[in-house]
Amino acid sequence: MIYIVNFNPGSLVPSSIFTLLHVNFYFTILGDLLLGIGMLRAAVYPRWTGIAVIVLGFVSFTIALMPPANANISATLGGLGELLLAAFYLQCGFLLLS
């Protein structure tokens, strides 16, 4: 039986946890895009919130494709994107409570 924790792919791949983190990141991007489409179609929130979530999903995707030489720029943009996404979710919560 193969366990993911004990999986050792060899010396070519640094660790399986990095692979899982990349898969998690890409599914998070896909989830942001689908959530934004759902927000637009449901029309419960204002249109700008759904559009903002979709735009941040695309921004996250472009940051993920940046070369490693731009690590400082991509880390800064990634942090700002996460803060903006948290602000949008907070705004959605306030809209639902009002």
N, C-alpha and C positions, 0 to 999 in steps of 0.2 A: 504494500500500500504506500502511495506517495503522498506525503504531507507538504503543503506549500511552505511551511516554516523550515523544514529540513531540506528543501529543494536546493541543490547545488548544480548550476548549469555549467560550471567549469571556469577557467580563467578568462574567457573572452567576455563574459558578462560580469560586471562588478557585484551585483547582488540581485536576487529576485525581488527584493522590496522596492528597488528603483523601478522595475518593470511594473509592479503593482501601483506605484505612485503615478507613473505615466498613464496607465489605463484609467485610474481614478480621475486624473486631470482631464482626459479627453471625454469621459462620461459626464463630468461636471459641466464642461463646455456645451455638450449636447443637451444636457438638462436645462441649462440657462436658455438656450435657443428655443427648446420646446415650451418652457415655462413662459417665455415672452410671447410666443405665438398663442398659447392658451389664454394669456392675459388680454391680448388683443381681441381674440374671438369671443371671450366671455363678456367683455364690456362691463366688468364690475369695477375695474380701476380706470383711471384716466388713461388715454392712449399713450401719453408720454412715458408712463411707467413700463408698459410692454415694449415700446420701442427702445427704451434705455436698457432694458435687460437683454434684448437682442443685440444691440450695439456692443454692450459689454461682453457678450459671448463671442462676437467677432474679434473684439480687441484682445480678449484672452487667447483666442486662437492665433492671432498674428504675433502676440508676445511669445507663445510657445514655439513658433517657427523661427524666432530670431536666433542668429548664430551665437555660440558661447562667448565670442569676443565681446558682445554687448551685454554681458551679464549684469553689470550695474544698472544699465538703462532698463533692461527687462525686469529686474527685481523692483526697481522704483515704480515702473508703470504697472506691474502686477499688484504691488501694494496699493497703489492709488485706485486701480480697478476694483479690488476687493472692498476698499472703503466706500467707493461709490455704490457698489452693489448692496452693501450693508445699509447705506443711507436710503436706497430705493426700497429695500424691504421694510425698513423702519417707517418710511412714508406710507407704504401700503398698509402697514399695521394701524397707523393713525387714521388712514382713510376708512378702514373697516370699523374702527371704534366710533367714528363720528357719524 
